[in-house]
Amino acid sequence: MNYEEMTEKELLVEILKSEKSNARGQRITAIASIIMAATLIIAAVIIVPKLLDTVSGLKTAVSKADTLISDASNSLDELDKAVKDIDSMVGNVNDLVVTNTDNLNEAIVKINNIDFDRLNKAIKDLSDTVEPFANFFNTFKFD
């Protein structure tokens, strides 16, 4: 359109049409903005508390996991100490067995070296010697 050739009335009508069109576009934009703002507010009201609950739960879970890791570390330290103590104890038992084995072997050798025939003969000889004394003293018994 050529606006220079139009009359004032025609120009005013065109301006009015343009203004109506602009007003309708602004109303649509305003309504869309209000709908978007309402959607964002509703989403924030619904999502933010759930998000905060999730973050709180996550914080609790991380705290519990940290405690579990600490407890596991302490348990592993105690287990390591127990294993070292068991190693030491096994070494002590081994030393005890070796020492007692030597002593036991010495005792067995000494027992094997005993001449039981001579021992029995010595006991019989002692009995034969003591028996007459016992009989002699029994005659002086006062019942």
Secondary structure, 3 states (H helix, E strand, C coil): CCHHHCCHHHHHHHHHHHHHHHHHHHHHHHHHHHHHHHHHHHHHHHHHHHHHHHHHHHHHHHHHHHHHHHHHHHHHHHHHHHHHHHHHHHHHHHHHHHHHHHHHHHHHHHHHCCCHHHHHHHHHHHHHHHHHHHHHHHCCCCC
